[in-house]
Amino acid sequence: MHKIMHKIPAWGMLAPVWPGKANPQKGYKVEHSTLGRSGIAVSKICLGTMTWGEQNSEAEAHAQLDYALAHGVNFIDTAEMYPVPPGRETYTRTEQYIGNWIRARGRRDDFVLASKIAGPTGNNNLDSYIRGGNDFSRAQIIAACEASLQRLHTDYLDLYQLHWPERQVNFFGRLGVTDIDRKEHFTPFEEIVDALQTLVAQGKIRAYGLSNETAWGTMRFLNLHEADPSRPRPASVQNPYNLLNRSYEVGLSEVSLREDVPLLAYSPLAFGVLSGKYRHGALPENSRLALFSRFQRYTKPQGLAAVERYAAIAEEAGLSLTHLALAFVNSRPFVASNIIGATTLDQLQENLASVEVKLGEDVLAAIDAVHAEISNPCP
């Protein structure tokens, strides 16, 4: 048995008291949820890291980690391909930042750490800078995980996720599936799960999760566990979910609730569009949309029209648009954790404070009324 299995912490405890930081007991009252049937308890707010190494320096990343964990957050999510936008020069930089922080701070067992193996680029592009053409074969999964462990300076990951499906399907902004390439090749589900089972048996991961996945794909992974309970069961699905993209509710939310495979919601502020900072054509200097023209997913005309409607609801309720958007995600019964990202400590503080906001039935009804008129404008 891998040695780390002898020192599993008391999951569900609040984050530790870091030197020179506030006692988390005096911080935000962050609720905790369990990742499916894994027994891993995570804070309702998860600290996302995809800007670290591109929009944030290493010192800023470490400051965010210190602040978040001192204020009740016990869950950190990263990926081998971060930061975003991804590139050959920055690939793995975010994990390296976190690894240096872990090496400096220690106390690894006091928080939950998640990472991801990147899905294939193109059609299993053999010219990819990610391991020379990555896929989800057994060899690639084990190699990717072991490389992440080295960069993160840890013996284990609490959650290891498949960043996006190897097969061609509707993720990253595509709403539906209208055709399937019958000649398409992708790694059999059995080989993927068996590789993950090996990592569990070795103590290198505690559980595995899915990301940018569909209801069909999620059920295929669940079926493998049902057919052979010795195989690990997916603990979670990390997909986009926010007021402009509630497509998770169509099919996948039922899977989450009935099968105990909760959502880890990413992009809860829709690339910052639901913070309100881009309203009326504003483009703040050094903001994500100002720096990277590729991030247009949430700036469609109907999406911007919906933002104005939600901003009016927030104002009427005496809330910031940020708190309305995050509190809505926090309130969903199929969400285990809400993955927030910030480029400044002020933004991080506001995002964390959303856990103290509870939306009334009148506010939720007003949100649903907008959604009924402008449904999923930015999938």
C-alpha positions in Angstrom: 0.0 0.0 0.0 1.3 3.4 -0.9 2.6 5.1 2.2 0.2 8.1 2.0 -2.8 5.9 2.8 -1.6 5.8 6.4 -2.1 9.5 7.0 -5.5 10.4 5.5 -6.8 13.5 7.4 -10.1 14.1 8.9 -11.9 15.3 5.8 -14.6 17.8 6.3 -12.6 19.9 8.8 -12.3 23.5 8.0 -9.0 24.7 6.5 -5.9 24.9 8.8 -4.7 28.0 10.4 -1.8 29.1 8.3 1.0 31.1 9.9 0.1 34.8 10.1 -3.4 34.2 8.7 -6.9 34.6 10.2 -8.4 31.6 12.0 -10.8 30.0 9.5 -13.3 29.6 12.3 -13.6 33.4 12.2 -13.8 33.6 8.4 -16.7 32.6 6.1 -19.0 29.8 7.2 -18.3 27.7 4.2 -20.6 24.7 3.9 -19.1 21.3 3.0 -20.4 18.6 0.6 -19.3 15.1 -0.2 -18.0 14.2 -3.6 -20.4 11.5 -4.5 -19.8 8.3 -2.6 -16.0 8.9 -2.3 -16.2 10.1 1.3 -14.2 13.2 0.4 -15.7 16.4 1.9 -15.1 19.6 0.0 -16.0 23.2 0.8 -18.9 24.7 -1.2 -16.4 27.1 -2.7 -13.4 25.7 -4.6 -10.4 27.8 -5.5 -9.8 27.6 -9.3 -6.3 28.3 -10.6 -6.4 28.6 -14.4 -5.1 32.2 -14.5 -2.0 31.4 -12.5 1.0 31.7 -14.7 -0.7 33.9 -17.3 -2.7 36.7 -15.6 -1.2 36.0 -12.1 2.3 35.7 -10.9 3.6 33.0 -8.6 3.6 35.3 -5.6 0.0 36.3 -6.4 -1.0 32.6 -6.7 0.5 31.9 -3.3 -1.2 34.8 -1.7 -4.6 33.6 -3.0 -3.9 30.1 -1.7 -3.0 31.5 1.8 -6.1 33.7 1.9 -8.6 31.1 0.7 -7.5 28.4 3.0 -7.4 30.7 5.9 -11.0 31.6 5.3 -12.7 28.3 5.1 -11.8 26.9 1.7 -10.4 23.4 1.7 -10.6 22.6 -2.0 -8.1 23.6 -4.8 -8.6 22.7 -8.5 -6.0 22.7 -11.1 -4.9 20.9 -14.3 -1.8 19.9 -16.2 -2.6 22.2 -19.1 -3.1 25.3 -17.0 -2.8 28.3 -17.3 -5.5 29.2 -19.8 -5.2 30.1 -22.6 -3.0 27.1 -22.9 0.3 27.1 -24.8 3.6 25.2 -25.2 5.5 27.8 -23.2 3.1 27.9 -20.2 2.0 24.3 -20.1 2.2 22.9 -16.5 3.1 26.3 -15.0 0.1 26.4 -12.7 0.8 23.0 -11.2 4.4 24.2 -10.6 3.3 27.3 -8.8 1.0 25.2 -6.5 3.8 22.6 -6.0 6.2 25.3 -4.8 3.6 26.5 -2.4 3.0 23.0 -1.0 6.7 22.5 -0.6 7.1 25.8 1.2 4.0 25.5 3.4 3.7 21.7 4.0 0.6 20.3 5.7 -0.6 18.7 2.5 -3.2 16.5 4.2 -5.2 19.6 5.4 -6.8 20.3 2.0 -8.3 18.6 -1.0 -6.4 18.8 -4.2 -7.7 18.1 -7.6 -6.0 18.0 -11.0 -6.8 16.8 -14.5 -5.3 15.0 -17.5 -5.7 17.0 -20.7 -7.9 15.5 -23.3 -6.5 15.0 -26.8 -6.0 18.0 -29.1 -7.7 17.7 -32.5 -8.1 14.1 -33.5 -5.5 12.6 -31.2 -3.0 15.0 -32.7 0.4 13.4 -32.7 2.1 16.8 -33.0 0.7 17.9 -29.6 3.2 19.4 -27.1 1.4 17.3 -24.4 3.3 14.1 -24.3 3.7 14.0 -28.0 0.0 13.3 -28.8 -1.9 12.6 -25.6 -4.9 10.4 -25.3 -6.6 8.4 -22.5 -4.7 5.2 -23.0 -3.6 3.4 -19.8 0.1 4.5 -20.4 -0.9 8.1 -20.9 -3.2 8.3 -17.9 -0.5 6.9 -15.5 2.3 9.0 -17.0 0.2 12.2 -16.8 -0.8 11.6 -13.2 2.8 10.8 -12.1 4.1 13.9 -13.8 1.4 16.0 -12.0 2.4 14.5 -8.7 6.0 15.5 -9.2 5.2 19.0 -10.2 2.8 19.4 -7.3 5.3 18.0 -4.8 2.7 15.6 -3.4 2.3 11.8 -3.1 -1.3 11.8 -3.9 -4.2 13.7 -5.5 -7.6 13.6 -3.8 -9.4 13.9 -7.2 -8.0 13.2 -10.7 -10.2 14.3 -13.6 -10.5 13.6 -17.3 -10.4 17.2 -18.5 -12.5 16.7 -21.6 -13.7 13.6 -23.5 -11.4 11.9 -25.9 -14.3 11.4 -28.3 -15.7 14.3 -30.3 -18.8 15.5 -28.5 -20.6 18.7 -27.4 -18.2 20.5 -25.1 -16.6 24.0 -24.9 -19.6 25.8 -26.2 -21.3 23.4 -28.5 -24.9 22.9 -27.4 -26.0 19.7 -29.1 -25.0 16.5 -30.9 -26.4 16.2 -34.4 -24.1 13.6 -36.0 -21.6 11.0 -34.8 -18.5 9.9 -36.7 -18.9 6.1 -36.7 -15.3 5.6 -37.6 -14.0 7.7 -34.8 -11.4 6.1 -32.5 -11.2 6.6 -28.8 -9.8 4.6 -25.9 -12.3 2.1 -24.5 -14.0 3.2 -21.3 -12.8 -0.1 -19.7 -9.2 0.8 -20.3 -9.6 4.3 -18.9 -11.2 3.1 -15.7 -8.8 0.2 -15.2 -5.9 2.7 -15.4 -7.6 4.9 -12.8 -8.2 1.8 -10.7 -4.4 1.2 -10.8 -3.7 4.7 -9.6 -6.2 4.2 -6.7 -4.7 0.9 -5.7 -1.2 2.6 -5.7 -2.5 5.4 -3.4 -1.7 8.0 -6.0 -5.3 9.2 -6.3 -8.3 8.8 -3.9 -11.0 9.2 -6.5 -11.6 10.1 -10.1 -13.9 12.6 -11.8 -15.2 13.6 -15.2 -15.1 17.1 -16.8 -16.9 18.6 -19.8 -18.8 15.3 -20.0 -22.3 14.4 -21.2 -25.0 12.4 -19.6 -24.3 9.5 -21.9 -20.6 9.5 -21.1 -21.3 9.8 -17.3 -23.6 6.8 -17.4 -21.1 4.7 -19.3 -18.6 5.2 -16.6 -21.2 4.5 -13.9 -22.2 1.3 -15.7 -18.7 0.0 -15.5 -18.7 0.3 -11.7 -22.2 -1.3 -11.5 -21.0 -4.3 -13.6 -17.9 -4.6 -11.4 -18.0 -2.8 -8.1 -14.2 -3.3 -7.6 -13.8 -0.7 -10.3 -13.8 2.9 -9.0 -16.9 5.0 -9.4 -16.8 8.6 -10.8 -17.1 11.0 -7.9 -18.0 14.2 -9.7 -18.5 16.0 -13.0 -16.8 19.3 -13.6 -18.8 21.2 -16.2 -19.6 24.9 -16.9 -22.7 26.2 -15.1 -23.9 29.8 -14.6 -26.9 32.1 -15.2 -26.0 32.3 -18.9 -25.5 28.6 -19.3 -27.8 26.3 -17.4 -27.5 23.5 -20.0 -26.3 21.1 -17.2 -29.9 21.0 -16.0 -31.0 19.3 -19.2 -30.1 15.6 -18.5 -27.0 15.8 -16.4 -28.6 17.4 -13.2 -30.8 14.3 -13.0 -27.8 12.0 -13.3 -26.1 14.0 -10.5 -29.0 13.8 -8.2 -30.0 10.2 -8.8 -26.5 8.7 -9.1 -24.7 10.8 -6.5 -22.3 12.3 -9.0 -22.4 16.0 -8.2 -21.4 18.9 -10.3 -18.2 20.9 -9.7 -19.4 24.1 -11.4 -16.8 26.0 -13.4 -17.1 29.5 -15.0 -19.8 30.5 -12.5 -19.2 34.1 -13.5 -19.1 33.4 -17.2 -15.5 34.6 -17.7 -16.3 37.6 -15.5 -19.3 38.7 -17.6 -21.6 38.1 -14.7 -19.4 40.3 -12.4 -20.8 43.2 -14.3 -17.4 44.7 -15.2 -18.1 44.4 -19.0 -21.5 46.0 -18.9 -22.4 48.7 -21.5 -19.3 47.8 -23.6 -16.7 48.4 -20.9 -13.4 46.6 -21.4 -11.3 47.1 -18.3 -7.5 47.1 -18.8 -5.8 43.8 -18.1 -9.2 42.0 -17.8 -9.5 38.6 -19.5 -11.6 39.8 -22.4 -9.2 42.7 -23.0 -6.2 40.4 -23.0 -7.5 37.5 -24.9 -9.9 37.9 -27.9 -10.6 34.2 -27.9 -12.9 34.4 -24.8 -16.1 35.5 -26.6 -18.3 32.6 -25.3 -20.4 34.7 -23.0 -20.6 38.0 -25.0 -23.3 37.0 -27.4 -26.1 39.7 -27.8 -28.7 37.6 -26.0 -26.3 36.8 -23.2 -25.5 40.5 -22.7 -29.3 41.2 -22.7 -29.7 38.6 -20.0 -26.9 40.1 -17.9 -28.8 43.4 -17.8 -31.9 41.7 -16.6 -30.0 39.8 -13.9 -28.2 43.1 -12.9 -31.7 44.7 -12.3 -32.7 41.7 -10.1 -29.5 42.0 -8.1 -30.0 45.8 -7.6 -33.6 45.3 -6.5 -32.4 42.6 -4.0 -29.6 44.9 -2.7 -26.9 42.5 -4.0 -23.9 42.8 -6.3 -24.3 41.0 -9.6 -21.4 38.8 -8.6 -23.1 37.7 -5.4 -26.4 37.0 -7.2 -24.6 34.9 -9.8 -22.5 32.9 -7.3 -25.2 32.5 -4.7 -27.5 31.0 -7.4 -24.9 28.4 -8.3 -24.3 27.7 -4.6 -28.0 27.1 -4.0 -28.4 24.3 -6.6 -28.8 20.9 -4.9 -26.7 19.1 -7.6 -23.7 21.3 -7.0 -21.0 20.0 -4.6 -18.7 22.9 -5.1 -18.5 26.2 -7.0 -15.1 26.8 -8.6 -14.3 30.5 -8.4 -11.4 32.2 -10.0 -9.9 35.6 -9.3 -7.0 37.7 -10.4 -6.9 40.0 -7.3 -7.4 39.4 -3.6 -10.3 41.9 -3.7 -12.1 39.7 -6.2 -11.3 36.6 -4.2 -12.7 38.2 -1.1 -16.0 39.2 -2.8 -16.3 35.7 -4.3 -15.8 34.0 -1.0 -18.3 36.2 0.7 -21.0 34.8 -1.6 -21.3 31.8 0.7 -23.1 34.1 3.2 -25.7 35.1 0.6 -29.0 33.2 0.5 -31.4 34.0 -2.3 -35.0 34.3 -1.4 -37.8 32.6 -3.3 -38.8 35.9 -4.9 -35.3 36.4 -6.3 -35.1 32.8 -7.5 -38.4 33.2 -9.2 -37.2 36.4 -10.9 -34.1 34.6 -12.1 -36.2 31.7 -13.5 -38.5 34.2 -15.3 -35.5 35.6 -17.2 -34.2 32.1 -17.9 -37.6 31.2 -19.4 -37.4 34.1 -21.8 -33.6 33.9 -22.6 -32.7 30.2 -22.1 -29.0 29.3 -22.2 -28.0 32.2 -24.4 -24.3 31.2 -24.0 -23.9 27.4 -23.8 
